[in-house]
Amino acid sequence: DILQREDGPLCAAEIGSELQKQFAILPGGRAMNGSPIVVFPEFPAFSELEEEEVQNVLSYLTSVPSVAASGVGFILVIDRRLDRWAAVRTTLLRIAGSFPGNLHLVLVLRPTTLLQRTLSDFLFKYNKDEFKMKVVMLSSVTELHAYIDPGQLTTELGGTQEYCHDSWISHRTAIEAFALMVKTTAQTLQAFGTELAETELPNDAEATTNLLHTHTLKKDQMKEDLQVALSQGRRLLECINEPLQTDPEYSMTYDELENLATVQRLLGQLDETETAFDDFWERHRTKLEQCLQLRHFEQHFREVRAQLDVTSERLSGFSEVSVSPAHAEHVLRELSCHEDKAFDVLDCALSLAVEGDRLIENSHYAEDSIRPKCSELRGVCEEISSTLRSKKSLLLRAMELHHALEKASRWCEEGIFLLASQPVDRCQSQDGAEAALQELERYLDTAPLHTLADRSAICCQYEAVLTTQLRDQVERVFQKQSSVQEMFEKRRVSLKKLAAKQTRPVQPVAPRPEVKSPLSSPNQQRKERRYSADNAICKKVESPLHNGGTRHASLSEEEENLAVLRRHVMNELLETERAYVEELLCVLEGYAAEMDNPAMAHLIPSALLSKKDVLFGNMSEIYQFHKRTFLKELEAYTDCPELVGRCFLERMKDLQIYEAYCQNKPRSESLWRQCSDCAFFQECQKKLEHKLGLDSYLLKPVQRITKYQLLLKELLKYSKGCDGCDALQEALSSILGILKAVNDSMHLIAITGYEGNLSELGRLLMQGSFSVWTEHKKGHAKVKDLARFKPMQRHLFLHEKALLFCKRREENGEGYEKAPSYSFKHSLSMSAVGITENAKGDYKKFEIWCNSRDEVFIVQAPTPEIKTSWVNEIRKVLTQQLKACRDAIQQKSSDSASPTSNNTSISLSPFRSSGQKNQKKQEEKKAEPSTISDVNSSSSPKHKGWNKASLSVDASEENDGYSSGEDPINSDPEDEVGKKLAPGKYTVVTDCEKAGPQELSVKSGDMVHLIREGEEGQWFVKNLRSSKEGWVAAANLLSLISESKSSQSLSSSG
C-alpha cells in the first residue's frame, strides 16, 4: 500500500513541521467495528492554523491505515474539555469541511465548565444540522469508554495505550524512506535489466570484453545498493520489534502491526527482487561470456583461415612437374620444408575446430554459426593434407623417373665413351679384338640394371607425371639406348670378324707427314683440319678394312659421340641455371624481403638499416633477367646445344649488369662482416634451413658469370665444324671480355689521388703490374735515374686517351677488405706517346716514351706474352689515333688547290733491311720527331705532312718498331697500288666478311699471317687470333692491311 501510495503528494518527511504541532494524531487504536481512531488533542490555537496545514495533516493521517480499515470509516475523538463552545463549533465546522476520509463518527468531549457545558448543550441542538456529520457530545471520558475500549485510547483520554508522538513520526519517516528506497532499487534494477536486455552484442572480442567489464561494474553497484536497502529494512524491523524485546507482554497497536507487516513485506520484495536479478544477471553474463568466446573463435578462425589460404596458395605454387632430378630434389626439399610449416597451421586449425565443438556441447547460443566454421576448417585441412600427399607422391615418382632416365642416359654416354676409348692398335690383333669384344660384352651385361626395358610400361607406370617435355625426354632416352645398342652391335660384328681372322696382325704405321702444296684446294685443307687430332678424346676406332662404308659409319659414330657430349654440357648449363635462379629467389625472399618485414625489424642492427641496396647490390635485376629472359631463351636451345652461342651474343649487353654487382661487392662484403653475427641473419638462415650463411649466396652471381666461360669452352670443344662454332667462339670471347672488364673495373675503382675524372680518359683497355725504370735527357746526354738498377713497382692502367702509372698498396683485412688500392703517380697522354717494342737486355721489356724521348719509361712485363699483348694494344691505340689524324689532314688537303709533292714510299715487308735501319738512325740524329699533339694543333698550310712520326717502334735490334724515316702521311697512294704483298704477319685495320665458304673472315685488330700466294690473285691466310685459315683475294687484302702497313702498325719481329 505504501508503494502504491508513494506517488501521492504527502509523506511524513514533507509535513514534519505540521505533524510536530500535534493538533491531530493517529495513536493506532481501533473502535469495536475496526474503525481507525483519529484524536484531536487540546489545541487552543486550532482556529489559527492554516487551512493547508490542517488539510495536509488530515490527508496524511487518513492515508496511514490500510485500505480495509479506512473503508469502515474513521472515528474522530475531539478533546475540548478545557475550551469554549465557540472553539468546539469552529473545530467541527472546519473538520466537516476539510476531512478527506470516510467519517463514521465524531465524539466530542465538550467543555467541562458549567457555562460552556450549558451553552454547548443548547447550541449543539440548535446547530446540529449545520455540521453535516454524526456528532456525539460527551461529558466525560467515561461516556467515551462506552464507545471505545479504553485499551484503544491513550492515557490522556483515560485509556491504557502508551503513545509517543515523536517516536510515531520517526517510525513513519523511516518506513516511508525504506519504502521509497525499495521502490527506487526495484526501478533501478528493472531499468538495468532492460538496458542489459536491449544491449546489442559487439562484433569484436575487445568490445565484448569492455562491455562485460562495464556491465559487471554496474551489477556490483546494483548489488551494493540492494544490500544497503536490505540492511536498512532489517534495522527498521528491529526498531518496530524493540518494545517486544523489552516487554514480552507488550501489545502492539493496529498501526504498529501494520507497520511491522509493511516492513516485512518490503523486505520480502527486496529478497525476491535480488533473486530475480541474480538469475537474470547470470543469464546475461553467460551470454556475454559466450559472445566473447564466439568473438575469439571468429577472430582465430579468420587468422587460421588466412594462414590456410596462404598455405594452400603456396602449395599450389609447387609444381609436381620437374624438368630434371636436381630440380625435382629441390622442389621436394622445398615442399618438405613447406610441409612442416603447413602441419603447424593444420594443427592450429584442427585445435580450433575442437574448441568449436566444445562450445557447441556447452549449449552456445551461436551454434548455427560455429558448426559450419568447424566443418569448413576440417574440410580445408583435409584438402591441404590430400594435396600435400598428392604432390609429394607425384614428385617422388617424377624424381624416380628422372633418376631412371638419368641412369639410362649415363649408361649410354659411358658406353659411347667406352667405344671411343678403345685404341686402334689394340683392336688390330686377334687377342686385342677378343679383349675389346669381351669388354663390350661385360658392359652390355650391365644393361638390364641401368637401361629402361619397356616404353609402354614406363608410360603407363608414370602416366600421372608424364608431361610433354618429360615424355619427349623418355623418347630421347629410348632412342639413345637403341642407337647405343646398335653402335655396340656394329662394333661387336666388326670385332668378331677381327677375332675370327687368323692372319698376321697388321702393324700400325704412323702416317707420313704431308707437305702442304700451295696448289691444294681450301676444301681439302679444311677437311684435314676438321678431323685433326684436336678431338682425340672423342675419336672412334676405324676398321682396318679401309672401305667407304666403314669410314662413313666411323664418322657417324664420331658425330654421335660429339652430340652426346654437347647435350651433356647443355644439360649441365640448364640445370645449373635453374638452380642459380632458385638460389637468387631464395636470397631475395628469405633475406632481402625480410628486411622490410615489420615483424623482423627489431632484429635488424642499426648498421644494416636502409642498407639493402648496399648488401644485395643489383641482385634483383640479375634475378629478373635470368628468370624472365635468359633461362627461357637457353631452354629454347636444348635440342641444338651447338647454337647456344647465339643466345649469349644476343644477351651480351644484358650480361653486363654483372659489372655493377661486382663493383658493389667490396661494399657488400664490408657491410656483411660488420653485421654477420646479428640475430636477423641467423633467424633468416634458420627459416630457410640453409647450412651456409648469406655471404656464400652473395658470391653466387660472381661464380655464375665465371662459370659461363667454362661451359662455353666445353661446348666449343665438342662443336668443331658445326654451324654454331663461330657464334660459340665469339660468345666465349665476349664473356671473357666481360670478365676482363669486371676485373679491370674492380681495380679501377681502387685508384686514389687522381685529381681528374677517370671517365674522361676513355675506356679502360688493360691493366697490370710491371717493373718500371725511368730515364730522361739533360742537354744532349741521357741521364738515368738513381733508381735505374732498382726498378719501381708500378700498376699501369691503359685507357684510350691516357696511360696511368700507380703504386700498388696492400690493405690489411680479410676478403674484399684486403683488396689493394692504387696511389696515382704519373700519367701520359696517348697523343704524345711512342713505343719501342724491344729493349736491350730482356725480351720481356719494352719502352714507352714521349717528347722526343726526353722521358723514357722502360717497362718489364712478368712474361713475354703479357708484354706482347700490351705492345699490341698500345700499337692499336696509336694506330687508331694516327688514322684519325691522317683522315683529318687528308680532308684538309682535299680542300687545298695543289697536292703535296714530298711524298715518300714505304715497303710492305715486315722485315726492314739494314739500309732502312741505318737510314732511320741517321734521320733520327738530324731532326727531332714531332708528336701527334703537334700535328693536331697545327693548322698552317706549310704542314703538308708529318716531318717525323712520333709513334715509332724501332725495327732494329735496339728499336724494333716504328721507323721515323717512314712517313705514312707523305707516302704516294699510287705507290701503294704497285706494291706487292710478301709473306709475314700483319694487323687488319678494317672488317671483312667472307664471300664464299672457302674464304676467311677477319675483323679489325686481328693479327693475320700471309702464308703463300695461290692462283688467280688469292693468298692463303691464317687468322692468328681465331686460328682459322682460308683464302683472301689479293685486292681485298691490300685494302685490309695497306692502311695499317702504311700506318706502320703491322711490323713485328720476324
ZADO-993588 format. One record per residue (C-alpha): x, z, y; residue in one letter. Coordinates in steps of 0.001 Angstrom, whole numbers, plus 500000, padded with zeros to 6 digits. Example, Ala and Ser with C-alpha at 12.3 -4.5 7.8 and 13.67 -1.06 7.14 Angstrom:
BEGIN
512300507800495500A 513670507140498940S 
END
This chain:
BEGIN
500000500000500000D 502803500840502353I 504430497474501580L 501136495724502220Q 500580497567505497R 504142497115506640E 503125494092508656D 500818496420510706G 501737497341514241P 502330501073513723L 504775503274511884C 505910506839512344A 509171505820513916A 507366503803516597E 504895506569517708I 507114509528517005G 506636510987520521S 502828510783520305E 502843512414516878L 505049515191518182Q 502279516241520653K 500259517278517610Q 496831516680519188F 495721515288515804A 497212515949512383I 496705514926508768L 497637518052506773P 496743516365503477G 493626518261502464G 490565516709500878R 486906517612501021A 484889518175497948M 483885514499497898N 487527513440498308G 487314512589501986S 490613512950503851P 490616515694506480I 491902514990509983V 492374518114512099V 492277518192515886F 494017521474516742P 493565523291520048E 494973520932522725F 493758521720526246P 495277518535527675A 493423516233525253F 491390514765528056S 494578513896529895E 496001511829527035L 496318508118527474E 493787506128525590E 496597504134523920E 498220507326522707E 495005508538521148V 494291505140519664Q 497810504817518165N 497803508288516619V 494322507950515149L 495094504467513828S 498287505704512218Y 496661508821510697L 493772506834509204T 496324504386507674S 498195507063505755V 495629507925502982P 495085505499500191S 492527502789500442V 490227504544497990A 490284507804499904A 489824506017503200S 486798504222501773G 484941507552501172V 485224508338504838G 487175510776506958F 486085514349507861I 487215515479511282L 487774519170511992V 487852519726515749I 489086523189516719D 487768524002520230R 487204527673519873R 489218528511522930L 487964525618525039D 484845524847527007R 481826522776526125W 482832520101528574A 486089519657526696A 484175519547523411V 481848516925524744R 484750514835526150T 486605515030522816T 483551513987520819L 482823511079523117L 486436509929523050R 486588510173519258I 483284508395518890A 484545505559520999G 488110505216519537S 488156506436515905F 489273503433513826P 488313504581510362G 485180505254508382N 483861508522509770L 481945510642507283H 481501513947509114L 482642515742512238V 482938519544512035L 483355521227515421V 484421524865515855L 482580525490519105R 483831527779521842P 483594531457520974T 482789532854524447T 479143533745524938L 478524531451527835L 480231528473526354Q 478632529037522969R 475144529166524582T 475837526066526624L 477132524243523613S 474036525081521570D 471745523912524286F 473623520899525481L 474532519736521953F 470885519395521063K 470241517586524281Y 473245515219523960N 473264514921520135K 472242511279520033D 474894510411522571E 477749510946520089F 476545508322517512K 478122510188514611M 477207513107512397K 478396516230514145V 478046519775512837V 478602522615515238M 480216525631513550L 480531529063514998S 483353530295512765S 485865529280510085V 483651530978507534T 480993528415508170E 483755525797507910L 484692527052504436H 481191526168503387A 482013522522503943Y 485689522504502951I 487561524537500373D 489965526928502105P 492714525645499853G 492459522321501639Q 492765523889505078L 495762525111506954T 496241528758507793T 495120528152511412E 491696527263510004L 491586530176507617G 492957528193504686G 495918528697502393T 497694525354502838Q 501183525525504354E 501799522733506793Y 504868521860508879C 504231519036511288H 507968518228511808D 508533518003508049S 505476515788507752W 506794513417510440I 510283513399508804S 508840512576505385H 506612509861506783R 509527508298508662T 511777508405505601A 509117506975503307I 508323504168505685E 512053503404506233A 512569503326502485F 509575501050502038A 510959498761504712L 514361498754503004M 512766497920499682V 510853495073501248K 513900493746503123T 516029493969499995T 513426492132497973A 513094489439500623Q 516884489087500856T 517197488804497095L 514380486304496999Q 515995484218499759A 519378484364497998F 517755483352494751G 516068480438496494T 519411479429498021E 521101479537494637L 518300477583493015A 518368474899495691E 522180474582495808T 523396471194494596E 526240471310492132L 529529469955493577P 531216466846492216N 534758468185492012D 536413471204490497A 537816472625493711E 534449472636495480A 532822474165492410T 535425476924492334T 534900477646496027N 531113477704495582L 531332480072492628L 533591482368494621H 531245482303497637T 528139483000495568H 529883485808493728T 530785487487497018L 527187487192498208K 525896488553494916K 528212491529495145D 526918492222498670Q 523338491969497443M 524056494384494639K 525675496794497067E 522585496747499339D 520381497250496306L 522380500273495215Q 522111501723498715V 518302501356498617A 518105502962495190L 520286505825496310S 518138506406499396Q 514933506311497309G 516317508888494893R 517278511226497744R 513778510833499246L 512253511631495892L 514324514776495693E 513144515810499150C 509493515350498149I 510043517383494986N 512031520058496781E 509049522532497117P 508501522334493390L 512177523068492805Q 511887526144494997T 508477527333493792D 507291526011490469P 503814527354491303E 503672525218494400Y 500679522908494512S 501167519637496306M 498627518244498654T 496961514964498055Y 499147513298500693D 502320514723499134E 501208513469495746L 500551510035497243E 503972510094498913N 505574511000495600L 503739508178493850A 504660505743496604T 508382506517496383V 508309506339492591Q 506537503008492771R 509089501685495265L 511949502823493051L 510335501071490102G 510011497904492129Q 513695498131493044L 514665498536489392D 512554495557488414E 513992493501491282T 517534494399490235E 516881493487486628T 515292490160487589A 518112489390489999F 520744490209487398D 519094487869484924D 518828485096487487F 522410485576488625W 523668485440485076E 521928482116484545R 523225480814487858H 526768481996487185R 526705480407483734T 525544477135485254K 528290477211487878L 530903478009485251E 529630475168483104Q 529705472937486169C 533322473959486741L 534108473256483098Q 532412469880483442L 534344469012486575R 537630469983484913H 536650467972481864F 535740464945484021E 538975465239486003Q 541053465472482834H 539041462619481374F 539860460370484355R 543550461285484151E 543763460777480403V 541705457592480622R 544081456211483239A 547049457109481010Q 545331455421478088L 544764452308480204D 548423452258481237V 549466452789477628T 547147450036476442S 548303447654479179E 551949448383478448R 551235447949474766L 549592444585475385S 552797443514477134G 554756443938473905F 554743440622472169S 554659440632468417E 556256437199468631V 560056437274468699S 562489434439469116V 565488435979467386S 566463439002465285P 568132440620468268A 565022440058470348H 562808441451467571A 565007444532467212E 564996445018470967H 561199444727471205V 560779447009468188L 563113449571469729R 561185449434472995E 557908449646471063L 559117452719469167S 560043454365472452C 556634453465473831H 555004454728470619E 556450458214471139D 555091458314474664K 551766456875473503A 551385459585470869F 551733462244473561D 548936460575475522V 546800460228472375L 547282463924471571D 546079464835475069C 543066462534474704A 542073463926471320L 542522467515472536S 540234466717475447L 537654465296473037A 537789468535471002V 537311470508474211E 534239468400474983G 532846469139471527D 533318472842472181R 531380472573475446L 528531470861473610I 528496473580470950E 528190476196473724N 524957474530474909S 526397472950478033H 523711471612480345Y 525584468241480708A 525717467441477016E 524414463912477649D 527387463239479958S 530072464869477796I 529218463358474436R 529746459643475446P 533089460502477023K 534278462197473834C 533218459166471827S 534965456855474299E 538219458839474085L 538213458757470302R 537399455042470296G 540228454153472706V 542689456345470807C 541778454644467566E 542118451227469218E 545558452046470627I 546720453523467324S 545481450457465480S 547182448115467973T 550423450076467671L 550351449870463899R 549486446172464015S 552210445239466499K 554784447312464706K 553840445758461393S 553971442240462837L 557324442886464500L 558740444264461275L 557517441201459415R 558863438913462141A 562210440701462034M 562203440411458255E 561605436669458560L 564265436350461255H 566797438118459071H 565895435876456144A 566267432767458327L 569484434067459816E 570789434893456355K 569959431422455089A 571400429753458178S 574571431798457886R 574884430797454239W 574575427142455271C 577176427499458025E 579585429333455749E 579053426586453202G 579905423954455805I 582995425944456741F 583903426060453060L 583563422301452740L 585550421779455930A 588317424154454935S 589182422624451575Q 592595420943452134P 593085417293451282V 596306417675449294D 594787420311447068R 591938418023446024C 594195415058445153Q 595390416633441916S 593259417289438864Q 593934421038438947D 593241421183442656G 589998419284442266A 588899421590439446E 589735424671441529A 587822423274444507A 584903422447442204L 584857425983440806Q 584942427314444354E 581883425233445188L 580125426362442000E 580744430018442798R 579389429575446288Y 576320427726445020L 575644430630442627D 575072432850445677T 572325430545446986A 569368432396445383P 570436435607447114L 570706434066450574H 568537430972450851T 564777430516451173L 563130429256447998A 559583428112448703D 558446426742452057R 554714427180451350S 555247430733450083A 557174431623453239I 554470430129455458C 551756431980453537C 553628435270453468Q 554457435264457181Y 551418433363458443E 550492436175460866A 553811435900462772V 554479432188462464L 554435430775465975T 555107427138466669T 558681427934467594Q 559226430089464533L 557572427501462288R 559937424874463660D 562817427232463014Q 561696427649459399V 561539423872459059E 565024423514460518R 566432426107458153V 564875424378455138F 566228421052456398Q 569637422613456889K 569516424079453369Q 568596420682451991S 571371418983453975S 573971421527452913V 572938421350449273Q 573106417563449487E 576591417817451019M 577618420180448225F 576212417810445621E 578148414876447075K 581310416949447141R 580697418068443568R 580279414485442407V 583490413490444196S 585451416447442847L 584142415914439307K 585411412347439397K 588813413544440566L 588909416296437973A 587968413849435185A 590754411337436056K 593967411790434062Q 596126409679436319T 599214410804438134R 598229412716441238P 598672410818444446V 601363412278446648Q 600211412677450218P 602355410714452632V 602412411575456285A 601288408597458346P 603966406732460248R 603643407351463972P 602062404362465628E 603668402842468657V 601054402093471230K 601109398481472158S 600460397520475765P 598029394941474436L 595999397414472341S 592371397489473264S 590827400501475012P 588170400842472312N 590771401206469571Q 592676403825471556Q 589537405835472237R 588621405750468523K 592109407029467663E 591763409844470164R 588227410750469067R 589373411551465537Y 592632413207466542S 593935416490465183A 592374418474468045D 589313419137465856N 591299420303462852A 589098423352462419I 586127421114461671C 587833418282459761K 586435417095456462K 588194416221453266V 588432412469452820E 588303410988449384S 591470409296448131P 589271406282447445L 589585404513450791H 586341402635450721N 583983402238453658G 581136404243452146G 583279407320451523T 584674407289455061R 581206406889456521H 579985409913454538A 583001411914455712S 582257411090459327L 578618412086458858S 579671415397457365E 582071415971460244E 579353415292462786E 577007417640460930E 579669420357460943N 580162419985464690L 576412420044465252A 576152423303463284V 578910424834465361L 577271423680468584R 573959425196467524R 575751428414466633H 577262428668470120V 573944427703471709M 572126430412469775N 574658432935470964E 574187431715474552L 570393432057474356L 570357435393472537E 572858436979474899T 570971435509477870E 567700437076476722R 569383440409476075A 571008440196479510Y 567650439618481215V 566149442562479331E 569039444803480359E 568673443828484027L 564942444557483879L 565640447885482222C 568038448880485030V 565678447725487794L 562651449520486327E 564423452558484904G 566750453295487826Y 566084451223490980A 562280451617490898A 562583455338490138E 564464455823493431M 561143455036495175D 559122457307492862N 557922460394494813P 557938462426491602A 561710461847491275M 562546462343494971A 563638465969494504H 566327464873492003L 567971462305494318I 571034463670496165P 571319463151499899S 574311460827499473A 572085458455497470L 569123458342499853L 568409454858501283S 571407453502499339K 569562451473496697K 570870448181498109D 574428449523498030V 574170450799494461L 572441447778492911F 573513445005495310G 571504441825494767N 570779442593491094M 567074442000491697S 567823438487492983E 570033437824489946I 567279439033487601Y 564611436858489207Q 566853433778488972F 567672434297485285H 564169435383484266K 562153432721486090R 564550429794486121T 567824429829484244F 566657431255480905L 563748428807480675K 565979425853481517E 568577426928478957L 565874427166476280E 564970423552477006A 568396422540475610Y 568004424465472329T 567949421297470242D 570670419492472223C 573387422040472999P 575894419335473954E 573790418523477051L 573506422091478365V 576313421392480837G 573744419561482959R 571742422787483295C 574808424630484571F 575612421843487028L 572067421783488396E 572118425555488952R 575704425921490096M 574679426750493676K 572280429404492398D 575027430975490291L 576983431595493480Q 574777434657494043I 577228436482491780Y 579818436263494561E 577751438611496761A 577222441003493826Y 580932441159493035C 581823441652496698Q 579478444641496834N 580810446086493557K 583537448285495167P 580929449962497404R 578588450380494437S 581372451842492317E 582338454298495050S 578731455452495507L 578308455826491747W 581394458003491472R 580010460298494174Q 576633460776492501C 577257460071488807S 576657463685487753D 573380464144489655C 570187465115487838A 568451461874488889F 570733459605486860F 570652461983483905Q 566847462080483916E 566587458277484164C 569076457822481335Q 567135460335479240K 563845458479479808K 565446455150478898L 567223456706475904E 570423454911476874H 573643456016475252K 575676454525478117L 575460455508481765G 574290453356484665L 577846452278485514D 578058450347482227S 574906448407483120Y 576050447778486696L 579022445967485149L 576755443595483162K 576488440846485860P 580286440726486206V 580653440460482447Q 577936437816482222R 579398435377484746I 582748435563482918T 581024435064479543K 579651431663480558Y 583078430018480778Q 583960431266477270L 580754429833475806L 581219426543477665L 584756426279476289K 583414426741472767E 580699424126473306L 583222421715474800L 585491422278471812K 582747421136469416Y 581335418347471632S 584233415893471832K 582918412371472117G 579306413492472718C 577185412260475597D 577282415553477454G 581020416141477103C 581763415160480715D 578997417406482016A 580315420300479926L 583818419749481291Q 582515419606484841E 580345422690484307A 583336424584482912L 585411423602485921S 582641424674488278S 582183428037486561I 585923428615486723L 585713427657490394G 583031430287490953I 585136432893489147L 588108431931491272K 586018432117494448A 584714435524493406V 588198436752492623N 589577435339495869D 586796436841497955S 587451440254496379M 591000440044497656H 589988438532500995L 587695441407501961I 590625443802501422A 592685442320504298I 593260444788507157T 594924444325510529G 593914440712511173Y 592510440544514696E 590794437174514395G 587776436026512411N 588736435110508859L 585719432831508558S 587194430587511269E 590188429806509036L 588072427674506734G 587521428023503016R 589943430188501031L 591733427820498648L 594272430001496852M 595739433497496935Q 598572435171495086G 601643437405495263S 605117435956495912F 608656436934496801S 609457435623500285V 612733435115502182W 612794434027505830T 615361432273507974E 615342430869511497H 617601428884513818K 619548430217516788K 621147427349518668G 622473424795516164H 623149427226513356A 620855428688510751K 620785432471510832V 619384434143507765K 617516437397507961D 619263440528506818L 616715440720504045A 617803437298502685R 619058438764499434F 616305441335499189K 613039439409499264P 609851440680500827M 606862441036498552Q 604020439216500216R 600490438234499204H 599676434738500504L 596184433535501397F 595924429745501754L 592992428668503916H 592078425196505079E 593411425904508562K 595988428670508144A 598348430403505748L 598325434223505918L 601211436484504864F 600089440014503925C 601683443080502384K 600005444472499303R 599300448184499353R 598098450019496260E 595410452624496784E 595001455892494922N 591852456450492929G 590115455067489894E 588149451940489141G 587408449854492182Y 588754452600494425E 592169451733493044K 591848448125494227A 594703447085496511P 594435446428500208S 596442443900502203Y 598055444549505560S 598243441412507673F 601817440484508693K 602024436830509776H 600074433584509871S 600961429888510065L 598626427200511325S 598335424419508736M 598502421857511560S 602121422877512201A 603350423376508616V 605676421354506433G 606760421963502837I 609811421285500717T 608861421140497066E 612177422177495512N 614570424746496940A 618162425077495761K 618939427596493086G 615496428146491495D 612858425770490179Y 610204428407490995K 610945428289494729K 609617426081497476F 609892426131501247E 607240426382503932I 608497425609507425W 607290424835510893C 608561423957514368N 611209421506513099S 612454424046510571R 613062426683513232D 611203429045510912E 611600428609507179V 609841430715504534F 611394430435501085I 608670431308498600V 609324432192494971Q 606364431970492601A 606082434086489420P 606015430951487253T 606757427227487723P 603102426454487013E 601932428656489875I 604491427034492151K 603270423551491179T 599614424445491791S 600417425891495225W 602546422910496253V 599796420519495133N 597129422440497023E 599209422641500215I 600023418928499872R 596312418179499540K 595519420135502725V 598305418397504647L 597233415003503330T 593676415539504454Q 594836416622507889Q 597197413655508126L 594456411267507092K 592133412745509711A 594829412304512392C 595556408749511301R 591870407848511401D 591648409250514925A 594730407282516080I 593541404092514420Q 590241404495516209Q 592127404747519490K 594340401795518532S 591326399640517804S 590199400219521388D 593641399054522702S 594256395380523698A 597630394919521927S 598552396008518393P 601559398176517628T 604800396398516925S 607113399007515466N 605533399318512009N 607775400155509095T 607184399639505408S 607392402184502622I 607970401953498913S 605216402797496471L 607649404041493865S 607506407795493263P 611334407754492953F 613361407320496094R 616784405612495976S 619888407335497216S 619872404974500192G 616440406222501138Q 617648409790500801K 620697409129502977N 618557407287505497Q 616259410306505690K 619156412705506233K 620623410546508965Q 617300410249510751E 616758413984510455E 620040414539512283K 619175412087515067K 615866413485516181A 613662416497515682E 610360415776513962P 607196416423515858S 604301418413514424T 600759417340513783I 599641419504516619S 601821417392518946D 600111414240517757V 596688415775518072N 597352416902521606S 598914413618522744S 596694411080524423S 599335408964526244S 599369405222525388P 603087405309524644K 602428407250521440H 601582404300519221K 602723406179516110G 604496409234514916W 608187409382515529N 608636411606512539K 606198413168510092A 606106416941510181S 604596417027506678L 607858416181504950S 608551417008501353V 612138416073500656D 612740413585497854A 616381414577497444S 617578417419495315E 617547419629498354E 614343418371499843N 612375416647497120D 609189415837499017G 608049414027502144Y 610655411796503800S 610814411871507597S 612083408294507600G 608834407046506037E 606328406873508824D 602831406254507421P 601202405584510728I 603671402876511693N 603618401031508364S 602303397487508316D 598988397073506481P 599995393571505366E 602995395016503557D 600629397344501661E 598815394392500143V 602026392768498998G 603355395857497279K 603414396100493515K 602395399162491566L 605039400921489457A 604607403391486597P 604624407000487764G 602452409873488925K 600072409508491869Y 597380411566493615T 593963409987494060V 592530410274497583V 589035408840497038T 586427408999494233D 585916406088491889C 583271405915489143E 583920403834486022K 582230400452485984A 582400399976482209G 582664402050479046P 586409401369478758Q 587266402237482314E 588292405598483706L 586532407589486449S 588678409602488888V 587977411911491790K 589758412765494982S 592618415151494320G 593133414091490672D 596725413501489596M 596988410243487629V 599835408751485612H 600231404958485632L 601431404237482077I 601583400464481722R 600189397277483169E 597892395217480960G 596350391796481144E 594054390453483828E 595399392784486506G 594481396073484763Q 596566399232484437W 596293401785481651F 595991405160483471V 595818408786482335K 593976411384484408N 596269414401484187L 593511416812485225R 590939415843482598S 593485414446480065S 591370411307479760K 592771407796479586E 591325404439480487G 591739401129482280W 591582400701486046V 591712397373487904A 594874396954489982A 592854396051493089A 590849399261492783N 593978401227492012L 595673400067495250L 592742401337497319S 592597404574495326L 596212405587495745I 597647403454498595S 596349405848501214E 597835408842499510S 601034406889498869K 601265405829502467S 600444409391503450S 603411410406501336Q 601406412904499303S 601985411244495951L 605680411591495454S 606796414063492882S 609943414589490981S 610205412159488200G 
END
